[in-house]
Amino acid sequence: MASEQAQDQFRLVSPSINHEGKLPRKYTDEGQGAKKNLSPPLEWYNVPDGTQSMALVVEDIDAPDPSDPVKPWTCWVVANIPPTLKGFPEGFSGKEEEVGGDYACLKEGHNDYKVPGWRGPKLPSHGHCFQFRLFALDEQLKLGNKVTKEKLLEDIEGHVIGEAQVTTMF
């Protein structure tokens, strides 16, 4: 019975996470050439009934900051993900209009580098944990032109009907 419930849960996965729980370098600023700063592929399952849109926040939850020793660093913010989508392909960030279809409806927000889209980390040391959180929402968000993690988290308050997450290391 417990395994049946687990299979029915809203889940987020990345097929690129290896058996050690790590994502490869090509998803960071430390990749090589064209294999650098690619957004990782993501898949989600069992989106809750009543979901009108979804939102994604990806953070380095171990990021050091001199004024606050552990302050999460935002790598990616995506809003208004249609519930009809089942995931993002590798390298998708910045290509929503090119890919078209339901992908063209979503909006990528600004990361902590102050630019929209995925920006892989440039780590001062390895072993950082990255948390991917996908929120199922009961409405489409009206966020304006510049979407940030703070604005998104404020706007989803009271509208989250499900949350799925996966944590990995770089």
C-alpha positions in Angstrom: 0.0 0.0 0.0 2.8 2.5 0.9 4.5 1.8 -2.5 1.2 2.5 -4.3 0.9 5.8 -2.5 4.5 6.7 -3.5 3.8 6.0 -7.1 0.7 8.3 -7.0 2.6 11.2 -5.4 3.5 14.3 -7.3 7.1 13.6 -8.2 10.0 15.6 -9.8 13.1 13.7 -11.2 16.1 14.5 -13.4 17.3 11.6 -15.5 20.8 13.2 -15.5 21.4 12.6 -11.8 23.9 9.8 -11.6 24.0 6.8 -9.1 26.0 9.0 -6.7 23.2 11.7 -6.6 25.2 14.2 -8.7 24.6 16.2 -11.8 27.4 16.3 -14.4 29.5 19.4 -14.9 27.9 20.3 -18.2 25.0 21.8 -16.2 27.5 24.2 -14.4 29.7 27.1 -15.4 32.6 24.6 -15.3 31.5 22.6 -18.4 33.4 22.7 -21.6 32.4 24.7 -24.7 28.9 23.9 -25.9 28.6 21.5 -23.0 28.4 24.3 -20.4 25.6 25.9 -18.5 23.0 23.6 -20.0 19.7 23.4 -18.1 19.3 19.9 -16.9 16.4 17.7 -18.1 13.5 17.4 -15.7 10.5 15.1 -15.6 7.4 15.3 -13.4 4.7 12.8 -12.7 1.2 12.7 -11.1 0.4 16.5 -11.3 -2.4 17.1 -8.8 -6.0 17.5 -10.1 -7.0 21.1 -10.4 -3.5 22.3 -11.3 -3.8 25.4 -13.6 -0.1 26.1 -13.8 3.2 25.2 -12.2 6.3 27.0 -11.1 9.9 25.9 -10.6 12.6 27.2 -8.3 16.2 25.8 -8.4 18.7 26.9 -5.7 22.1 26.1 -4.4 21.1 25.7 -0.8 24.7 25.6 0.4 25.9 28.9 -1.2 28.3 30.9 0.9 27.7 34.6 1.4 30.1 36.7 3.6 27.1 38.5 5.2 25.1 35.3 5.7 27.2 32.1 5.8 24.5 30.0 4.1 22.2 31.9 1.8 20.5 30.0 -1.0 21.6 31.1 -4.5 18.9 31.0 -7.2 19.9 29.3 -10.4 16.6 29.1 -12.2 13.0 30.4 -11.9 10.2 29.3 -14.2 6.6 30.4 -13.9 3.3 29.5 -15.7 4.4 26.1 -16.7 1.3 24.5 -18.3 0.2 21.3 -16.5 0.0 19.6 -19.9 3.9 19.5 -20.0 5.6 16.4 -18.6 9.1 17.9 -18.3 11.9 20.0 -19.8 14.5 18.6 -22.2 18.2 19.1 -21.6 19.3 22.6 -22.7 15.8 23.9 -22.8 16.3 27.2 -21.0 16.0 30.2 -23.3 14.4 28.2 -26.1 10.7 28.2 -25.1 9.6 30.2 -28.1 11.9 28.1 -30.4 10.5 24.8 -29.0 7.0 26.3 -29.3 3.7 24.7 -28.4 2.9 24.7 -24.7 6.5 25.6 -23.9 6.0 29.1 -25.4 3.5 29.9 -22.6 5.9 29.7 -19.7 8.1 32.5 -18.4 11.7 32.2 -17.2 12.6 34.5 -14.3 15.8 36.2 -13.2 18.3 34.1 -11.3 20.8 35.6 -8.8 23.1 36.5 -11.7 20.4 39.0 -12.6 19.6 37.4 -16.0 16.6 35.3 -17.0 16.9 31.5 -17.5 19.2 28.8 -16.1 22.6 29.8 -15.0 24.7 26.9 -13.8 26.8 27.5 -10.7 30.5 28.3 -10.6 31.3 26.6 -7.4 34.1 27.8 -5.1 34.1 24.2 -3.8 32.3 21.0 -4.8 29.7 19.1 -2.8 27.0 21.8 -2.8 23.4 20.6 -2.6 21.0 21.9 -5.2 17.3 21.8 -4.6 14.7 21.7 -7.5 11.2 22.6 -6.3 8.2 22.3 -8.5 4.9 23.8 -7.3 1.5 22.9 -8.6 -0.8 25.9 -8.5 -4.5 26.5 -8.7 -4.1 29.6 -10.9 -2.0 31.2 -13.7 0.4 33.8 -12.2 0.4 37.4 -13.3 4.0 38.3 -12.5 4.8 41.2 -14.8 8.0 41.5 -16.8 10.7 40.8 -14.3 10.1 37.6 -12.4 12.4 36.8 -9.4 12.3 34.0 -6.9 11.1 36.4 -4.2 8.2 37.7 -6.4 7.2 34.2 -7.5 7.2 32.8 -3.9 5.1 35.7 -2.7 2.6 35.3 -5.6 2.2 31.5 -5.1 1.3 31.9 -1.4 -2.1 30.4 -0.9 -2.2 28.8 -4.3 0.0 25.8 -3.9 -1.9 22.5 -4.2 1.2 20.3 -4.5 5.0 20.4 -4.2 7.5 18.0 -5.6 11.3 18.3 -5.1 14.5 16.7 -5.8 17.9 17.5 -4.3 21.2 16.7 -5.9 24.9 17.6 -5.6 27.4 19.4 -7.8 
